[in-house]
Amino acid sequence: MASRYRPPTEVHSPKRLWSLIAVLDDNGPNEHALALGRWQNEPVLAIRWNGNNEEEPIGSPQSRGLPTWFILPPGELTEAILGTLPSDKLTLVRNFLPKPKR
């Protein structure tokens, strides 16, 4: 059975550690996606490359053949990424993530 492209809304592994709250930015096949979720019950941002229908249907990262997310560490990188979001999604993230330490 051939694998099919998995949109970021279908990426829920590892279920024991990760829960998806919202996909904040999805640029489609062969592009990146940004998500808001919980990793070990802590609110986080995560990113992944979506893959495509041809060579890489489950994208990257992946673990044991299952699509997964790369958890972004809090800090300057996260703040820079947040600056790319539209105001409605930025409000959602700011209400969900803990306040950055100054």
Backbone as CSV, one residue per row, in Angstrom:
resi,resn,N_x,N_y,N_z,CA_x,CA_y,CA_z,C_x,C_y,C_z
1,MET,0.839,-1.180,0.000,0.000,0.000,0.000,0.889,1.251,0.000
2,ALA,0.641,2.159,-0.914,1.444,3.380,-1.021,1.050,4.367,0.064
3,SER,2.060,5.084,0.549,1.790,6.131,1.532,1.199,7.335,0.836
4,ARG,0.468,8.133,1.586,-0.106,9.357,1.036,0.383,10.549,1.843
5,TYR,0.334,11.706,1.217,0.715,12.944,1.884,-0.118,13.137,3.150
6,ARG,0.531,13.519,4.229,-0.154,13.770,5.505,-0.145,15.265,5.800
7,PRO,-1.287,15.918,5.755,-1.318,17.332,6.118,-1.002,17.496,7.612
8,PRO,-0.512,18.650,8.019,-0.109,18.833,9.416,-1.243,18.635,10.424
9,THR,-2.475,18.819,10.007,-3.603,18.586,10.924,-3.744,17.117,11.298
10,GLU,-3.072,16.220,10.556,-3.127,14.782,10.834,-1.888,14.268,11.555
11,VAL,-0.998,15.164,11.984,0.251,14.743,12.634,0.044,14.782,14.151
12,HIS,-0.088,13.595,14.751,-0.416,13.485,16.178,0.541,12.577,16.952
13,SER,1.702,12.290,16.385,2.651,11.395,17.058,3.798,12.181,17.680
14,PRO,4.340,11.675,18.770,3.916,10.529,19.567,2.739,10.904,20.480
15,LYS,1.680,10.163,20.406,0.434,10.491,21.111,0.620,10.593,22.623
16,ARG,1.559,9.854,23.159,1.781,9.895,24.604,2.383,11.229,25.051
17,LEU,3.107,11.911,24.156,3.811,13.140,24.517,3.248,14.403,23.881
18,TRP,2.604,14.282,22.728,2.204,15.443,21.922,0.690,15.517,21.759
19,SER,0.142,16.737,21.893,-1.246,16.971,21.505,-1.305,18.282,20.727
20,LEU,-1.912,18.218,19.565,-2.033,19.358,18.668,-3.194,20.239,19.105
21,ILE,-2.922,21.527,19.271,-3.979,22.495,19.581,-4.475,23.148,18.303
22,ALA,-3.536,23.691,17.492,-3.915,24.361,16.245,-2.727,24.421,15.302
23,VAL,-3.003,24.249,14.022,-1.994,24.520,13.002,-2.079,26.017,12.721
24,LEU,-0.987,26.711,12.959,-0.971,28.169,12.832,-0.626,28.634,11.427
25,ASP,0.178,27.848,10.721,0.635,28.220,9.387,0.903,26.935,8.627
26,ASP,0.200,26.724,7.520,0.381,25.539,6.695,0.574,26.006,5.261
27,ASN,1.779,25.823,4.752,2.090,26.259,3.394,1.961,25.144,2.369
28,GLY,1.371,24.012,2.769,1.077,22.935,1.831,2.240,22.005,1.565
29,PRO,2.059,21.097,0.592,3.094,20.122,0.267,4.420,20.803,-0.104
30,ASN,5.507,20.140,0.287,6.869,20.608,0.033,7.221,21.901,0.757
31,GLU,6.441,22.286,1.720,6.688,23.515,2.482,6.595,23.210,3.976
32,HIS,6.731,24.236,4.789,6.720,24.054,6.245,5.329,24.307,6.831
33,ALA,5.179,23.856,8.067,3.970,24.121,8.846,4.405,24.471,10.272
34,LEU,3.630,25.322,10.908,3.880,25.745,12.286,2.639,25.413,13.101
35,ALA,2.840,24.890,14.305,1.708,24.471,15.125,1.869,24.916,16.573
36,LEU,0.752,25.012,17.226,0.667,25.248,18.664,0.179,23.943,19.279
37,GLY,0.840,23.500,20.331,0.436,22.245,20.942,0.971,22.103,22.346
38,ARG,0.871,20.900,22.857,1.412,20.569,24.172,2.385,19.415,24.009
39,TRP,3.588,19.592,24.568,4.599,18.543,24.610,4.791,18.201,26.072
40,GLN,4.527,16.963,26.442,4.552,16.543,27.847,3.713,17.495,28.690
41,ASN,2.585,17.876,28.165,1.580,18.742,28.775,2.026,20.197,28.953
42,GLU,3.153,20.586,28.357,3.619,21.971,28.406,3.314,22.643,27.068
43,PRO,2.801,23.882,27.072,2.497,24.562,25.811,3.773,24.900,25.041
44,VAL,3.754,24.602,23.724,4.933,24.793,22.876,4.523,25.175,21.456
45,LEU,5.503,25.696,20.725,5.389,25.825,19.279,6.163,24.679,18.658
46,ALA,5.704,24.220,17.504,6.379,23.140,16.803,6.356,23.432,15.304
47,ILE,7.327,22.858,14.606,7.447,23.093,13.168,7.766,21.776,12.477
48,ARG,7.432,21.688,11.200,7.787,20.506,10.404,7.761,20.861,8.927
49,TRP,8.424,20.018,8.128,8.333,20.090,6.676,7.251,19.099,6.277
50,ASN,6.296,19.554,5.484,5.103,18.756,5.197,5.305,17.520,4.333
51,GLY,6.309,17.499,3.486,6.437,16.374,2.569,5.575,16.582,1.337
52,ASN,5.338,15.488,0.595,4.568,15.572,-0.646,4.006,14.195,-0.980
53,ASN,3.258,14.101,-2.051,2.663,12.818,-2.446,3.648,11.874,-3.101
54,GLU,4.768,12.392,-3.614,5.671,11.555,-4.393,6.724,10.873,-3.520
55,GLU,7.800,11.581,-3.216,8.946,10.955,-2.564,8.846,10.890,-1.039
56,GLU,8.260,11.883,-0.421,8.275,11.996,1.043,6.869,12.276,1.595
57,PRO,5.979,11.312,1.560,4.596,11.590,1.959,4.399,11.936,3.435
58,ILE,5.310,11.502,4.313,5.099,11.811,5.732,5.941,12.984,6.215
59,GLY,6.751,13.570,5.336,7.494,14.774,5.700,8.596,14.516,6.709
60,SER,8.978,15.606,7.383,10.075,15.525,8.344,9.865,16.561,9.449
61,PRO,10.101,16.215,10.697,10.685,14.962,11.157,9.664,13.825,11.155
62,GLN,10.208,12.630,11.357,9.391,11.432,11.477,10.089,10.464,12.427
63,SER,9.301,9.600,13.009,9.844,8.605,13.921,9.162,7.275,13.653
64,ARG,9.941,6.269,13.344,9.429,4.917,13.073,8.324,4.918,12.026
65,GLY,8.493,5.772,11.004,7.532,5.825,9.914,6.301,6.664,10.195
66,LEU,6.275,7.363,11.308,5.140,8.225,11.644,5.573,9.688,11.594
67,PRO,4.745,10.571,11.020,5.093,11.986,10.990,5.036,12.578,12.396
68,THR,5.995,13.432,12.707,6.061,14.075,14.017,6.359,15.564,13.845
69,TRP,6.414,16.278,14.945,6.736,17.700,14.987,8.091,17.892,15.660
70,PHE,8.802,18.964,15.275,10.018,19.388,15.948,9.609,20.477,16.929
71,ILE,9.853,20.264,18.206,9.460,21.212,19.244,10.493,22.331,19.308
72,LEU,10.030,23.549,19.164,10.928,24.706,19.224,11.200,25.086,20.671
73,PRO,12.448,25.346,21.001,12.760,25.779,22.365,12.259,27.205,22.583
74,PRO,11.796,27.530,23.785,11.364,28.902,24.047,12.563,29.842,23.957
75,GLY,12.305,31.085,23.617,13.394,32.057,23.562,13.326,32.917,22.317
76,GLU,14.479,33.418,21.913,14.549,34.364,20.806,14.032,33.788,19.490
77,LEU,14.344,32.533,19.205,13.876,31.917,17.964,12.349,31.880,17.934
78,THR,11.749,31.461,19.026,10.294,31.423,19.104,9.712,32.818,18.932
79,GLU,10.298,33.800,19.577,9.810,35.178,19.462,9.904,35.667,18.021
80,ALA,10.979,35.332,17.321,11.133,35.744,15.923,10.051,35.113,15.052
81,ILE,9.759,33.845,15.284,8.726,33.157,14.511,7.356,33.753,14.801
82,LEU,7.088,34.079,16.057,5.796,34.672,16.400,5.564,35.973,15.649
83,GLY,6.642,36.699,15.363,6.519,37.953,14.631,6.031,37.796,13.205
84,THR,5.972,36.562,12.691,5.503,36.321,11.329,4.011,35.987,11.276
85,LEU,3.378,35.830,12.422,1.977,35.402,12.455,1.015,36.575,12.315
86,PRO,-0.149,36.340,11.697,-1.187,37.374,11.682,-1.710,37.611,13.099
87,SER,-2.301,38.765,13.324,-2.684,39.176,14.683,-3.637,38.202,15.376
88,ASP,-4.592,37.609,14.661,-5.529,36.685,15.317,-4.816,35.436,15.833
89,LYS,-3.892,34.915,15.058,-3.156,33.726,15.501,-2.135,34.084,16.578
90,LEU,-1.563,35.273,16.480,-0.621,35.716,17.508,-1.328,35.847,18.851
91,THR,-2.546,36.339,18.848,-3.322,36.448,20.088,-3.570,35.068,20.684
92,LEU,-3.930,34.103,19.848,-4.141,32.727,20.325,-2.878,32.197,20.989
93,VAL,-1.744,32.364,20.326,-0.477,31.851,20.860,-0.106,32.558,22.152
94,ARG,-0.214,33.878,22.188,0.145,34.646,23.390,-0.728,34.252,24.589
95,ASN,-1.979,33.893,24.334,-2.868,33.463,25.414,-2.562,32.037,25.875
96,PHE,-1.899,31.267,25.045,-1.634,29.862,25.351,-0.238,29.639,25.919
97,LEU,0.776,30.271,25.314,2.152,30.072,25.765,2.433,30.896,27.018
98,PRO,3.333,30.430,27.869,3.707,31.230,29.035,4.428,32.507,28.571
99,LYS,4.337,33.532,29.386,5.005,34.798,29.079,6.508,34.576,29.024
100,PRO,7.193,35.187,28.032,8.659,35.022,27.981,9.323,35.678,29.192
101,LYS,10.398,35.048,29.644,11.141,35.602,30.778,12.042,36.705,30.273
102,ARG,12.082,37.797,30.974,12.914,38.947,30.583,14.097,39.071,31.492
